[in-house]
Amino acid sequence: MNTPAEALAPRNILEIVRMMRPDLRKSDRKVADVVLGSPQRIMNATVAETAEIAEVSQPTVIRFCTAIGCDGFQDFKIRLAQSLVLGTPATQSAISIDDTPDEVAAKIFDYTMTSLDWARHKLDMTQVNEAVALILAARSLEIFGFGASAIVAQDFQQKFPLLGVPCHATTDSHQQLMAASMMKPGDVAVAISNTGETMSIVELARLAREQGGKVIAITGATNTALANYSDVLINVETLDNTDLFTPTTSRIAALVAVDIISTLVARRLDRVENQRLVRMKRYLAQIRKNQIF
């Protein structure tokens, strides 16, 4: 069985430090704090200098590196450099009321890129491919989402009719209930909820499955109520939290997941369908050029 550090090994090392910090020894946490607080400074420091900054011994620094899954201090610095290339980590992107507009813009870009990279490494392509197979075989698709997830549902609905798959994404709760209760074997429901605990979405997934439909869940967590009623679980875990000024990266990550799924579906279409898609795109381009406002 993998240790927590081994399980997180491919991830951004700064996010690993952030997640593992509560479980580290007290002295190791002092090293974690200086790494999270001044990653650029530690990037250019030796073992001795890092120990001095953290006010710990040099063996403690080495032990910290091992505890977070690195093969020594040099391996830690290599992975730290890789993390910094991705942009400032989420731990350094908290927006303050005193930030300038330029700082706010930079922090939102950094936070979003780091969070999307996190979601990228969490994405299970086996589950994505299973979702694609279900969609290609579906008689019709019903997409359910509320709030920010409703935006993702609308984007989903916009793409798939273009691929020849009948698709609906109503935002009215009564119509959603009616659609779920009328599903049949061969129909597919897509339930979108970042928390996986929105009870209305969970109930729609349960009802759709009860009628014989298949359920694809797009969510930011795996061990949730929604997962219990899903045939395929697309995990788009991000670094969202409840801080006042934190950008909603979960919606962006879910939109990327929809793009991935729709692109993979399009690649599986036969030549005739692809020719129809190309023709449709050409018509849209012509309309945009000739549109008068």
N, C-alpha and C positions, 0 to 999 in steps of 0.2 A: 504494500500500500504506500502511495506517495505521501511524503510529508507536505505540510502547507507550502513550504518554500519550493519543493520540487514541482508541485502541481501548478504553481504560478510562474515557473521558470521562464517561459517564453515572453512574459509580459514586460511592460515598462517597469524598470527597476524602482523608480521613484514611487510608483503606485503600489508596488509590492511592499516597499518600506512603510508606506502609509497604512496599508491594510494589516501588516504584521506587527506594527509598533506596539499595540496593546499586549501582545503575547510575549514580547521580548523581556529579557532580564532588565533590571533597573539601570544598570550601567550601559547595557546595549542600547536602551532607549535614549540615553544621552547622545550616543553617536547618531541614532536615527534622527533626532531632533536637529542636529547641526546639518545633516545631509539634506533634510527637507527644508530647513530654513535658508541654507546657503549652498545649493548644489554646485553652482559655478566655482565657489571658493574651494570646496572639497575636491572638485574635478582637477584642480591644479595643486593639490596638497599631497605631501608624502604621508606615510603611515604615522610618522612621528608628529608631523604638523596637525594631522587630523586628531590624534590623541590629545595634543595640547589644546586644540580648539574645543574639543568635547570634554576636556578635563577628566580623561580616563587614561588607562595604561595602553601601550601599544598592543599587547595581547588581546585586550578587550576589542580593539578595532578589528583585528583579524577574526576574532570570534563572532563579531557582528556580521562581517562579510559572509562567513560560513552559515550563520543562522538564517540569512535571507536567501541562501541558495547559490552563492557565488563561490568559485574556486580560488579564494584568496583576494587580496586587495587589488591586484592588477586586473583581475577579471571583473571585480566590482566597478573599477574605474572605466573599463571598456563599455560595460553595460550602462553606466551612468552617462557616458558620452552619447551612446545611442539614444537614450531617453531624452537628453537635451536637444538632440537633432530634431526630434518630433515636435518640439515646442515646449514652452513652460508647462510643467505638470499641473494637474488640477489643484494640488495643494498650494501652488504659488499663484493661482488665478482668481482668488477670492476678490470680488469687487468691493471697493470701499467707497463710502459716501464722499471721500476726499479725492478720489481719483479724477484725473483730467479726462476729457473726452477721448484723447489719444490712448490713454492707459486703459480705459474701458474697452475700446475697440480691440486693442492688442490682447487683452485678457480674454475676451470672448472668443477671438480666433484661436488663441492658445488652448483654452478650455475645450472648445469644440473639436479641434484636431486631436488632442490627447484622448478625449472621450470616444471619438470615432475609432481611433486605433485600438482602444480597449475593447470596443464592441466587435471590431474586426477579428480579434484573436479569440473572442468568445463564441463566434458564429460557428455552428455545427453544420458543415456542408452536407452531411448525410441527411439531416432533417430538411435542409433546403431542397435537395434533390427529390426527397419524398413528397414535399409540397408541390413541386413542379409536376411530378407524375400524377398526383391527385387532380391538379388543375387541368391538365391536358385531357384527363378522362372524364371530367365533370360535365354533367348536363347543364348546370348553371352554378353561379357563385353568389353567395350572399355575404356581404362584408359588414361587420358590426364594430362600431367604435363610438365612444363619447369623448367630449372635450377635445384635448389635443389629439387623441387617437382618432376622432372623427375626421380630422384633416387628412390623416394617413389613409383612412378608409375611402375618402373621396378621391385621393390620388390613385389608389388601387383601382377604384371603379372607372376612373378615366382611362387607364391603360388597357385593361383586359378586353373590353369590347372590341378594341382595335385589333386584338389578336384572335378574334372569332369566338371568344368565350362569353356567353351571356352573363351579365354581371350587374348587381344592384347594391347600392350602399345608401339606403335611406337613413336619415338622422332622426326621424320621428320614432319615439319609443314604442308606440302602439303598433306602427307598421313593422317595426323590427320584430316584435313579438309574433305578429301574424306571419311574417316571412319564416321565422324559425319553426313555428308550429306546422307550417305547410310543407316543410322540406321532405324529400323522399330519398330512398337509396339512389345513389348516383349524383346527388347534389352535394356541394361542398360549402361549408360556412367558414369564413375567416374572422376570427375573434381577436380584436386588437385591444390590448390593455397593458400599459407599461408595468403596473404593479401586479397584474394578474389576479387582483382581488376585488375589482369593481363588480359588485354583486349582480348588477343588471347584465353585464357581459357574460359573467359566469352562468347565469340562468339561461341566457340565449344559447350558449354553447351546449349546456345540458339538454335543453329542449331540442335543439337541432340534431344532436346525437340520438336522442330518444326516438326521433322520427325516422332514423336510418341514415341521416346525412353524416358525412365525414367533417371533422373540425380541424382546421389549421389555426394554431394560436401564435400570434406575434406579440411577444411580451419581453419585459426586461428582467424576468426572474423565472426560475425553473420549479421550485417547490412551492407551488401556489394552488389556490382553488381552481383556477382556470386550467392548469396543467392536468387536473384530474379528469377533465372532460375533453381532452384534446387527443387527436390521433397523431398529429405532427406538431412539434413545439419548436418554433423559431425563436431562439434566445438572442435578443439584441440588448444585452446588458450594457448600460452606460454608467457614467459617474455622476448622474443627477443627484442633487440633494435638495434640501428645503431652505437653503439660504435665500434671503430676500432677493438678491440680485443675480442668482445663478441662472444662466441661460438654459432653456429646455432642450438639452441635447438628445433626450430620448426620442423626441419627434423626428429630429434630423436622422438619427440612426435607423428608425423604423422606415422612413422614406427611402433610405439607401437600401434597406433590406427588400422593400417592394421593387425597387429598380433592379436589384439582382435577380429576384424571382421572375419578373416580367421579361427581362433580357434572356434568361435561360429558357423560358417558355417560348419566346420568339425564335430562338435558335433551333428548337425542336419541331417547328412547323414545317410542313412540306413546301415544296417550291411554289406551288400555286398560291398558297396562303401568303407566303413571303412576297410574291409578286403583287398581290392585292394590297399588302401593307405598304410596299414601296409606292404603289399608285396613290394610295390614300395620302401618304406623306407629301407627295408631289402636289396633290390638289390643295392641301392645307397651305403649302408654301405659296401657291399661286394666289389663294385668297388673301393671305397676309400682305402680299405685294400690292394687291388691288384694293385693299380695304380703305375706305374713306371715312374719316371721323369728323 
